[in-house]
Amino acid sequence: MDTVHAEPIFTRQEQVLLFIKQATVSAYGSGQHYHVMGAFQGKYKIENGMALNRDPKRNMSLTELMQNIRSLL
């Protein structure tokens, strides 16, 4: 399987919070398809009350991340 360095990596059974957008054109055929926004920046792994990103500077508590999201809505 080919991967792009900046794309998020997923593993079975992990809990994640994703920032996604609907794709306007898909290589996978008809139906609804989504892309993670900002490549790996749009994926947070949820573990022990923390929201973990591939970029450690983006790591924060899940509570803080949810507060940040709510403040933007």
C-alpha positions, 0 to 999 in steps of 0.5 A, a space after each residue: 500500500 502506498 502512503 503519502 508522508 503527510 497523510 494520517 495513518 490509522 490503526 485498527 481499534 484506535 479512537 480518533 477525532 477527525 476534521 473532515 470535509 466531503 470530497 467533491 470528486 472521488 477516485 473511489 466511485 459514486 457515493 459520499 467520500 470524505 478527506 481528512 483536512 490538513 493531512 495528519 494535522 486533521 487527525 487526533 488520536 484519543 488516548 487517556 484523556 489526551 488528544 494526540 497529533 503526529 505533531 507533538 506541539 498540537 497535543 492537548 487534553 481532549 477537554 481543551 480540544 473540545 473547548 477550542 472547537 466549541 469556541 469556533 462554532 
